[in-house]
Protein backbone atom coordinates (compact mmCIF):
# COMPACT_ATOMS: atom_id res chain seq x y z
CA UNK A 1 0.00 0.00 0.00
CA UNK A 2 1.34 3.43 -0.95
CA UNK A 3 0.49 6.29 1.39
CA UNK A 4 0.61 9.97 0.48
CA UNK A 5 -0.02 12.89 2.81
CA UNK A 6 -1.52 15.84 0.97
CA UNK A 7 -1.39 19.34 2.47
CA UNK A 8 -4.26 21.38 1.07
CA UNK A 9 -4.96 25.12 0.90
CA UNK A 10 -8.65 25.94 0.43
CA UNK A 11 -10.82 28.93 -0.13
CA UNK A 12 -11.41 29.95 3.49
CA UNK A 13 -15.20 30.00 3.36
CA UNK A 14 -15.44 26.49 1.88
CA UNK A 15 -13.24 24.36 4.15
CA UNK A 16 -16.01 22.09 5.55
CA UNK A 17 -17.51 21.50 2.11
CA UNK A 18 -14.10 20.77 0.57
CA UNK A 19 -13.25 18.38 3.41
CA UNK A 20 -16.49 16.46 2.89
CA UNK A 21 -16.00 16.29 -0.88
CA UNK A 22 -12.41 15.06 -0.48
CA UNK A 23 -13.37 12.43 2.11
CA UNK A 24 -15.80 10.95 -0.41
CA UNK A 25 -13.14 10.45 -3.10
CA UNK A 26 -11.91 6.92 -3.80
CA UNK A 27 -8.38 6.54 -2.45
CA UNK A 28 -8.78 9.21 0.23
CA UNK A 29 -8.87 7.44 3.59
CA UNK A 30 -8.93 10.44 5.94
CA UNK A 31 -9.24 14.22 5.85
CA UNK A 32 -8.30 16.45 8.78
CA UNK A 33 -9.00 20.16 9.23
CA UNK A 34 -5.95 21.73 10.80
CA UNK A 35 -4.54 24.85 12.38
CA UNK A 36 -1.33 26.21 10.95
CA UNK A 37 -0.08 26.78 7.43
CA UNK A 38 -2.57 24.46 5.71
CA UNK A 39 -6.33 24.16 5.91
CA UNK A 40 -6.71 20.42 5.37
CA UNK A 41 -4.55 17.32 5.40
CA UNK A 42 -5.70 14.32 3.37
CA UNK A 43 -4.29 10.83 3.70
CA UNK A 44 -4.32 8.96 0.40
CA UNK A 45 -3.81 5.20 0.27
CA UNK A 46 -3.52 3.40 -3.06
CA UNK A 47 -2.14 0.07 -4.26
CA UNK A 48 -0.21 1.25 -7.31
CA UNK A 49 2.11 4.24 -7.67
CA UNK A 50 0.33 5.54 -10.80
CA UNK A 51 -2.92 5.81 -8.82
CA UNK A 52 -1.44 8.68 -6.83
CA UNK A 53 -1.75 10.92 -9.90
CA UNK A 54 -5.34 9.76 -10.43
CA UNK A 55 -6.36 10.65 -6.89
CA UNK A 56 -4.30 13.78 -6.28
CA UNK A 57 -3.80 15.48 -9.66
CA UNK A 58 -7.06 14.37 -11.27
CA UNK A 59 -9.42 14.51 -8.29
CA UNK A 60 -8.14 16.36 -5.21
CA UNK A 61 -6.56 19.26 -7.12
CA UNK A 62 -9.68 19.67 -9.26
CA UNK A 63 -12.13 19.71 -6.34
CA UNK A 64 -13.99 23.01 -6.11
CA UNK A 65 -12.50 25.19 -3.37
CA UNK A 66 -9.00 23.64 -3.47
CA UNK A 67 -6.44 26.36 -4.13
CA UNK A 68 -3.12 24.51 -3.76
CA UNK A 69 -1.73 21.13 -2.72
CA UNK A 70 1.62 19.79 -1.55
CA UNK A 71 2.14 16.03 -1.55
CA UNK A 72 4.45 13.94 0.60
CA UNK A 73 4.95 10.22 -0.08
CA UNK A 74 5.43 8.04 3.01
CA UNK A 75 8.34 5.59 2.97
CA UNK A 76 7.53 3.79 6.24
CA UNK A 77 4.80 3.95 8.84
CA UNK A 78 5.58 4.07 12.54
CA UNK A 79 2.81 4.05 15.11
CA UNK A 80 2.40 3.21 18.78
CA UNK A 81 -0.17 0.57 17.81
CA UNK A 82 2.35 -1.20 15.55
CA UNK A 83 5.10 -1.03 18.18
CA UNK A 84 2.85 -2.49 20.89
CA UNK A 85 1.89 -5.43 18.66
CA UNK A 86 5.52 -6.09 17.74
CA UNK A 87 6.72 -6.17 21.36
CA UNK A 88 3.74 -8.29 22.44
CA UNK A 89 4.65 -11.21 20.18
CA UNK A 90 4.84 -14.32 22.34
CA UNK A 91 3.10 -12.64 25.27
CA UNK A 92 -0.51 -13.75 24.80
CA UNK A 93 -3.01 -12.83 27.50
CA UNK A 94 -2.74 -15.24 30.41
CA UNK A 95 -6.43 -15.49 31.33
Beta strands, then each sheet from edge to edge (+ up, - down):
strand 1: 2-10
strand 2: 28-33
strand 3: 40-46
strand 4: 66-73
sheet 1: 2+ 3- 1+ 4-
end
